Amino acid sequence: MAASSGILSADVNFEDRLIGSLEDMTRTVNHLKGLGYRIVLTSGSFDLIHLGHVDYLAKAADLADILIVGLNTDEGVKRLKGPHRPINDEQQRSMVIASLHVVSAVVLFGEDTPLELIRSICPDVLVKGADYTVETIVGSKEVLASGGKVTTIEFLPGYSTTAIETRIRENR
């Protein structure tokens, strides 16, 4: 793991943005909060990265100083999306997400929801796509109770991993 302030450096190797454990992530976030940085957290599978993902992550990053992405493990994706997913494994997905300049850090989580991650780092802003409502976002009660904000971001129409997967299957 890079020094916690290392994820802030513009010239940091993207692999240094991959945080190895929830404990390391919590320690890093607590350090950054102590320095006055606002933390935004989002989570998802981010399987086949497309323009919709990039737009979503850029908008999420605009909401605070540090964008942390909680990434579902391969087993978590299988449970949520079915046995044919993920298309890209967690190592590939985490490295691609970490390479995006708007992303400060990536941490894997294996549970069906990111609730443990949310409780551990207690972000200033919790973000999900607008297919959710604030009331249905896992962890929203905890973030709001701690004085944080929960918000949704509209997706770019026509962009989804499922749509891409369907087009690929139909073109076989």
Steps between C-alpha positions, in 0.01 A plus 500: 500500500621847420532757773151629561585841359651320199157443348474878473805538281431562130802294402421201721517161330140385458584171673566702816131594495408136561441467874552147624258477789212669674730574794752675273219696334357608835842613620558693177159667511538599865837658420356691204198618699739622768668712231161651412424310180138419415451135406250372243428129472327307227492131427416251231619225268639723222540195280537626142607862537308727264418868457213474748739384773754771421232772506356366827841483673597847380175644638551313829856635526367855463306461827803487732880505511564125501308236302514149639350215299387186679520220244305176526722192502450239228294282734284797595438584134403137428248507785351832386516471121500125433750228413601657166642807674738659558642517151825650632647371824541717811869562439434635150198701612680653797804596292288663230298699756818600689654627176226761457636835615175591681531196729713538812479145635339162435420234758338161444209377710355150498168551672176537301481865606767757590346564844810388692718722280263795548491454877879470519595807302186711559529713185399863489304425184352166395410475130303250294330509163157656458348154462501520883325744730678641803272287719595176323876556493679258733678700769302819448363498857849463643650777283212740567514427876869595503430833330592388150314537174347233276437577135421336169642564155306462177644249254579586141215347302586197290814396686506188714708187530186290454424677170857444380486134602168456318637658180803268512284190549264603218790555259649154549 
